[in-house]
Every structure is written in structure tokens, then in C-alpha cells.
Amino acid sequence: LSATGISTISCLSVFLWFFWSFLPDTVAFTFNAELQFITSL
């Protein structure tokens, strides 16, 4: 592996960690907000 390959892999792993850490919270928050909106109608 070259230096650029290693930095690309580390960037990808950080991005994936960020994605998997925050995506479920965002989906749950959006779903919760929509559910509250529907039930308030």
C-alpha cells in the first residue's frame, strides 16, 4: 500500500464510522417527528 492508499482507507473508515454512528439517530429522530406530526393531526 502506498501512502495515499493508507490515507484513503483511513478517511473511508472514519467516514463509515461517522455514517453508522449518526445515521440511526437521525433516522429515529425523523421517524419520531413524523410520527408525532401524524398523531397530532
Phi and psi restraints in degrees (range 20) as a CNS / XPLOR table:
assign (resid 1 and name C) (resid 2 and name N)
       (resid 2 and name CA) (resid 2 and name C) 1.0 -86.4 20.0 2
assign (resid 2 and name N) (resid 2 and name CA)
       (resid 2 and name C) (resid 3 and name N) 1.0 174.8 20.0 2
assign (resid 2 and name C) (resid 3 and name N)
       (resid 3 and name CA) (resid 3 and name C) 1.0 -65.4 20.0 2
assign (resid 3 and name N) (resid 3 and name CA)
       (resid 3 and name C) (resid 4 and name N) 1.0 -38.0 20.0 2
assign (resid 3 and name C) (resid 4 and name N)
       (resid 4 and name CA) (resid 4 and name C) 1.0 -68.4 20.0 2
assign (resid 4 and name N) (resid 4 and name CA)
       (resid 4 and name C) (resid 5 and name N) 1.0 -34.8 20.0 2
assign (resid 4 and name C) (resid 5 and name N)
       (resid 5 and name CA) (resid 5 and name C) 1.0 -65.3 20.0 2
assign (resid 5 and name N) (resid 5 and name CA)
       (resid 5 and name C) (resid 6 and name N) 1.0 -40.6 20.0 2
assign (resid 5 and name C) (resid 6 and name N)
       (resid 6 and name CA) (resid 6 and name C) 1.0 -67.0 20.0 2
assign (resid 6 and name N) (resid 6 and name CA)
       (resid 6 and name C) (resid 7 and name N) 1.0 -42.1 20.0 2
assign (resid 6 and name C) (resid 7 and name N)
       (resid 7 and name CA) (resid 7 and name C) 1.0 -68.3 20.0 2
assign (resid 7 and name N) (resid 7 and name CA)
       (resid 7 and name C) (resid 8 and name N) 1.0 -34.7 20.0 2
assign (resid 7 and name C) (resid 8 and name N)
       (resid 8 and name CA) (resid 8 and name C) 1.0 -64.8 20.0 2
assign (resid 8 and name N) (resid 8 and name CA)
       (resid 8 and name C) (resid 9 and name N) 1.0 -42.6 20.0 2
assign (resid 8 and name C) (resid 9 and name N)
       (resid 9 and name CA) (resid 9 and name C) 1.0 -65.4 20.0 2
assign (resid 9 and name N) (resid 9 and name CA)
       (resid 9 and name C) (resid 10 and name N) 1.0 -40.8 20.0 2
assign (resid 9 and name C) (resid 10 and name N)
       (resid 10 and name CA) (resid 10 and name C) 1.0 -67.3 20.0 2
assign (resid 10 and name N) (resid 10 and name CA)
       (resid 10 and name C) (resid 11 and name N) 1.0 -38.6 20.0 2
assign (resid 10 and name C) (resid 11 and name N)
       (resid 11 and name CA) (resid 11 and name C) 1.0 -63.1 20.0 2
assign (resid 11 and name N) (resid 11 and name CA)
       (resid 11 and name C) (resid 12 and name N) 1.0 -41.7 20.0 2
assign (resid 11 and name C) (resid 12 and name N)
       (resid 12 and name CA) (resid 12 and name C) 1.0 -64.8 20.0 2
assign (resid 12 and name N) (resid 12 and name CA)
       (resid 12 and name C) (resid 13 and name N) 1.0 -41.4 20.0 2
assign (resid 12 and name C) (resid 13 and name N)
       (resid 13 and name CA) (resid 13 and name C) 1.0 -67.7 20.0 2
assign (resid 13 and name N) (resid 13 and name CA)
       (resid 13 and name C) (resid 14 and name N) 1.0 -37.8 20.0 2
assign (resid 13 and name C) (resid 14 and name N)
       (resid 14 and name CA) (resid 14 and name C) 1.0 -64.5 20.0 2
assign (resid 14 and name N) (resid 14 and name CA)
       (resid 14 and name C) (resid 15 and name N) 1.0 -42.9 20.0 2
assign (resid 14 and name C) (resid 15 and name N)
       (resid 15 and name CA) (resid 15 and name C) 1.0 -62.5 20.0 2
assign (resid 15 and name N) (resid 15 and name CA)
       (resid 15 and name C) (resid 16 and name N) 1.0 -43.6 20.0 2
assign (resid 15 and name C) (resid 16 and name N)
       (resid 16 and name CA) (resid 16 and name C) 1.0 -64.5 20.0 2
assign (resid 16 and name N) (resid 16 and name CA)
       (resid 16 and name C) (resid 17 and name N) 1.0 -40.7 20.0 2
assign (resid 16 and name C) (resid 17 and name N)
       (resid 17 and name CA) (resid 17 and name C) 1.0 -62.3 20.0 2
assign (resid 17 and name N) (resid 17 and name CA)
       (resid 17 and name C) (resid 18 and name N) 1.0 -45.4 20.0 2
assign (resid 17 and name C) (resid 18 and name N)
       (resid 18 and name CA) (resid 18 and name C) 1.0 -59.3 20.0 2
assign (resid 18 and name N) (resid 18 and name CA)
       (resid 18 and name C) (resid 19 and name N) 1.0 -45.4 20.0 2
assign (resid 18 and name C) (resid 19 and name N)
       (resid 19 and name CA) (resid 19 and name C) 1.0 -59.7 20.0 2
assign (resid 19 and name N) (resid 19 and name CA)
       (resid 19 and name C) (resid 20 and name N) 1.0 -51.3 20.0 2
assign (resid 19 and name C) (resid 20 and name N)
       (resid 20 and name CA) (resid 20 and name C) 1.0 -73.5 20.0 2
assign (resid 20 and name N) (resid 20 and name CA)
       (resid 20 and name C) (resid 21 and name N) 1.0 -21.4 20.0 2
assign (resid 20 and name C) (resid 21 and name N)
       (resid 21 and name CA) (resid 21 and name C) 1.0 -78.4 20.0 2
assign (resid 21 and name N) (resid 21 and name CA)
       (resid 21 and name C) (resid 22 and name N) 1.0 -41.4 20.0 2
assign (resid 21 and name C) (resid 22 and name N)
       (resid 22 and name CA) (resid 22 and name C) 1.0 -101.7 20.0 2
assign (resid 22 and name N) (resid 22 and name CA)
       (resid 22 and name C) (resid 23 and name N) 1.0 -21.2 20.0 2
assign (resid 22 and name C) (resid 23 and name N)
       (resid 23 and name CA) (resid 23 and name C) 1.0 -62.6 20.0 2
assign (resid 23 and name N) (resid 23 and name CA)
       (resid 23 and name C) (resid 24 and name N) 1.0 -47.0 20.0 2
assign (resid 23 and name C) (resid 24 and name N)
       (resid 24 and name CA) (resid 24 and name C) 1.0 -59.2 20.0 2
assign (resid 24 and name N) (resid 24 and name CA)
       (resid 24 and name C) (resid 25 and name N) 1.0 -39.2 20.0 2
assign (resid 24 and name C) (resid 25 and name N)
       (resid 25 and name CA) (resid 25 and name C) 1.0 -63.9 20.0 2
assign (resid 25 and name N) (resid 25 and name CA)
       (resid 25 and name C) (resid 26 and name N) 1.0 -41.6 20.0 2
assign (resid 25 and name C) (resid 26 and name N)
       (resid 26 and name CA) (resid 26 and name C) 1.0 -66.2 20.0 2
assign (resid 26 and name N) (resid 26 and name CA)
       (resid 26 and name C) (resid 27 and name N) 1.0 -42.8 20.0 2
assign (resid 26 and name C) (resid 27 and name N)
       (resid 27 and name CA) (resid 27 and name C) 1.0 -64.4 20.0 2
assign (resid 27 and name N) (resid 27 and name CA)
       (resid 27 and name C) (resid 28 and name N) 1.0 -44.0 20.0 2
assign (resid 27 and name C) (resid 28 and name N)
       (resid 28 and name CA) (resid 28 and name C) 1.0 -64.4 20.0 2
assign (resid 28 and name N) (resid 28 and name CA)
       (resid 28 and name C) (resid 29 and name N) 1.0 -40.5 20.0 2
assign (resid 28 and name C) (resid 29 and name N)
       (resid 29 and name CA) (resid 29 and name C) 1.0 -65.4 20.0 2
assign (resid 29 and name N) (resid 29 and name CA)
       (resid 29 and name C) (resid 30 and name N) 1.0 -44.3 20.0 2
assign (resid 29 and name C) (resid 30 and name N)
       (resid 30 and name CA) (resid 30 and name C) 1.0 -64.7 20.0 2
assign (resid 30 and name N) (resid 30 and name CA)
       (resid 30 and name C) (resid 31 and name N) 1.0 -43.5 20.0 2
assign (resid 30 and name C) (resid 31 and name N)
       (resid 31 and name CA) (resid 31 and name C) 1.0 -63.1 20.0 2
assign (resid 31 and name N) (resid 31 and name CA)
       (resid 31 and name C) (resid 32 and name N) 1.0 -41.3 20.0 2
assign (resid 31 and name C) (resid 32 and name N)
       (resid 32 and name CA) (resid 32 and name C) 1.0 -63.4 20.0 2
assign (resid 32 and name N) (resid 32 and name CA)
       (resid 32 and name C) (resid 33 and name N) 1.0 -43.3 20.0 2
assign (resid 32 and name C) (resid 33 and name N)
       (resid 33 and name CA) (resid 33 and name C) 1.0 -64.9 20.0 2
assign (resid 33 and name N) (resid 33 and name CA)
       (resid 33 and name C) (resid 34 and name N) 1.0 -41.9 20.0 2
assign (resid 33 and name C) (resid 34 and name N)
       (resid 34 and name CA) (resid 34 and name C) 1.0 -65.6 20.0 2
assign (resid 34 and name N) (resid 34 and name CA)
       (resid 34 and name C) (resid 35 and name N) 1.0 -38.8 20.0 2
assign (resid 34 and name C) (resid 35 and name N)
       (resid 35 and name CA) (resid 35 and name C) 1.0 -64.1 20.0 2
assign (resid 35 and name N) (resid 35 and name CA)
       (resid 35 and name C) (resid 36 and name N) 1.0 -42.5 20.0 2
assign (resid 35 and name C) (resid 36 and name N)
       (resid 36 and name CA) (resid 36 and name C) 1.0 -65.9 20.0 2
assign (resid 36 and name N) (resid 36 and name CA)
       (resid 36 and name C) (resid 37 and name N) 1.0 -36.7 20.0 2
assign (resid 36 and name C) (resid 37 and name N)
       (resid 37 and name CA) (resid 37 and name C) 1.0 -65.7 20.0 2
assign (resid 37 and name N) (resid 37 and name CA)
       (resid 37 and name C) (resid 38 and name N) 1.0 -42.5 20.0 2
assign (resid 37 and name C) (resid 38 and name N)
       (resid 38 and name CA) (resid 38 and name C) 1.0 -66.1 20.0 2
assign (resid 38 and name N) (resid 38 and name CA)
       (resid 38 and name C) (resid 39 and name N) 1.0 -42.8 20.0 2
assign (resid 38 and name C) (resid 39 and name N)
       (resid 39 and name CA) (resid 39 and name C) 1.0 -73.2 20.0 2
assign (resid 39 and name N) (resid 39 and name CA)
       (resid 39 and name C) (resid 40 and name N) 1.0 -19.8 20.0 2
assign (resid 39 and name C) (resid 40 and name N)
       (resid 40 and name CA) (resid 40 and name C) 1.0 -84.9 20.0 2
assign (resid 40 and name N) (resid 40 and name CA)
       (resid 40 and name C) (resid 41 and name N) 1.0 -10.2 20.0 2
